[in-house]
Amino acid sequence: MELLELWIIFKEIFKDLVVYGFPTVAIIISILSYIDSRKAEKIQKRIIVLEEKLKQYDLEEKEKARAEETMACVEVRIVNISKSKYKIKFWNSGKAVAYKVDFEIPVEVEAVVFKDKVPYEFLEPGKSFEENIVVHMGTPRKFKVITKWEDIQGESHSKEQIVTI
């Protein structure tokens, strides 16, 4: 009789396990799976946002590089040739040709800087030209120079710099 009673008890326990235990375990597993999938979805959304930002950054970098390839940049500095002899040098540090290159200087130094070569018709990348400058005791040791030029589309550009003697 003991074996029969044990079998009946086992059947009741197994029946309760099947009726209540397995569904409860299934519900718990489903809840955990749902929570895990929500976390994965949030992470996936963050990854998508980061990928979009990276693509935007890459696009901006490419546009910036393309713009730099089509831009000229005329810069200036004063070069000491020999004792008391100076020249003001203009060069194109950009990657495109600069057209109608010219410059402006303050009124107090207009008499010491010659404008023999400007407006310079075109200045290729890496090329330069020089203008003469006469330095004497009354010449300011630093002054502002504004270089001006046009790009291939005819759009005007300028750059302001302070040069020193």
Beta strands, then each sheet from edge to edge (+ up, - down):
strand 1: 74-82
strand 2: 85-92
strand 3: 98-104
strand 4: 120-123
strand 5: 128-133
strand 6: 142-150
strand 7: 156-164
sheet 1: 1+ 2- 5+
sheet 2: 4+ 3- 6+ 7-
end
